[in-house]
Amino acid sequence: MRTVCCFGISDEHPGTFMLAYIRSTNPHHEYIGLYPKGFRFRKKDFDDIDRLVSYFQKH
């Protein structure tokens, strides 16, 4: 079973993206920080978006 997710730009938090996803029937969202060396998601740093998505899918 896969989780449907998408990325968007956060108007409320400059310098961040939003990862929106649906688990069962409830939508959720989390923020992804954009930094010169990559991305920060759940207090972990990623140098590319593919690794971040892979981490999200596993956890």
C-alpha positions as CSV (number, residue, x, y, z in Angstrom):
1,M,0.0,0.0,0.0
2,R,1.4,3.4,-1.0
3,T,0.8,6.8,0.5
4,V,-0.3,9.5,-2.0
5,C,1.9,12.6,-1.5
6,C,2.6,15.9,-3.3
7,F,4.9,18.9,-2.7
8,G,3.9,22.5,-2.6
9,I,5.4,25.9,-1.6
10,S,4.5,27.2,1.9
11,D,3.2,30.8,2.0
12,E,3.1,30.8,5.8
13,H,6.8,29.7,6.2
14,P,9.2,31.4,3.8
15,G,12.1,29.1,2.7
16,T,10.1,25.9,3.2
17,F,8.2,23.5,1.0
18,M,5.2,21.5,2.2
19,L,4.9,17.8,1.8
20,A,1.2,16.9,1.9
21,Y,0.0,13.3,2.1
22,I,-3.1,11.3,2.8
23,R,-2.9,8.4,5.2
24,S,-6.1,6.5,5.3
25,T,-8.7,9.3,4.9
26,N,-7.1,12.2,6.7
27,P,-4.8,14.7,5.0
28,H,-1.5,15.6,6.7
29,H,1.3,18.0,5.9
30,E,4.9,18.5,7.1
31,Y,7.4,21.2,6.2
32,I,10.7,20.7,4.4
33,G,13.4,23.3,4.9
34,L,15.5,24.5,2.0
35,Y,19.2,25.1,2.7
36,P,22.2,25.7,0.5
37,K,23.4,22.1,1.0
38,G,20.1,20.5,0.5
39,F,16.9,19.9,2.5
40,R,15.9,19.4,6.1
41,F,13.0,17.1,7.0
42,R,12.2,15.7,10.4
43,K,15.5,17.1,11.8
44,K,17.5,15.1,9.2
45,D,19.5,16.6,6.3
46,F,19.2,15.3,2.7
47,D,21.4,16.3,-0.2
48,D,18.8,15.5,-2.8
49,I,15.1,15.2,-3.0
50,D,15.1,11.6,-4.1
51,R,16.7,10.5,-0.8
52,L,14.3,12.6,1.2
53,V,11.3,10.9,-0.6
54,S,12.9,7.5,-0.1
55,Y,13.2,8.3,3.7
56,F,9.6,9.5,3.8
57,Q,8.3,6.3,2.2
58,K,10.2,4.1,4.6
59,H,9.3,6.0,7.8
